Amino acid sequence: MRIRLHSSPAGTAAALAHVLTVNRVSQPYPDRHPSTRHRIYLDATPRKDSRP
């Protein structure tokens, strides 16, 4: 699956690594002005051990 995240430049992709296997992370792209956030794209799959 491909996921788009909007966050601060430091990002939050690492938090998703607890429930997803992250295969690829794009470079950060700035959102349009006046936003100070950036967006990144993740290619990820669900982890087998993350389901209840």
Helices and strands as residue ranges (DSSP letters): E 2-7, H 13-16, E 20-25, E 29-30, E 38-46, G 48-50
